[in-house]
Amino acid sequence: MKTEYNYLVETFLNKTENYLLCEPQKTPLADTVIKNLRDLYKYGRKEYGRCVSKMYVDSKDGITKHVGYVFEQKRYYEDTKEPYIAETWLSLEHYIETVEREYIEVTK
């Protein structure tokens, strides 16, 4: 049995200190207004600042695919009010979940 999902994946990094701020956030694409890479770009510019790069992946068939964008924005730590560069990676991802059943022989 296969179940397929399309997600908006948001990955948040502190570029200044070079660490991941939290686990990547997956939102079902059907729950957003994003339908394509153009919509993703507009959303990223509005929410996360300037676009600094495109994201690509190499597929199994040897084709390089454009899957998202990287955005940067100056933010401030809540406790010290010191500035840091926040980097956000936005991608559109397709997941296929499969459930395989395997029987185990029971012996007495």
Buried (B, 14 or more C-beta within 10 A) or exposed (E): EEEEEBBBBBBBBBBBEEEEEEEEEEEEBEEBEBEEBEBBBEBBEEEBBEBEEEBEEEEEEEEEEEBBBBBBBEBEEEEEEEEBBBBBBBBBBEEEEEEEEEEEEEEE
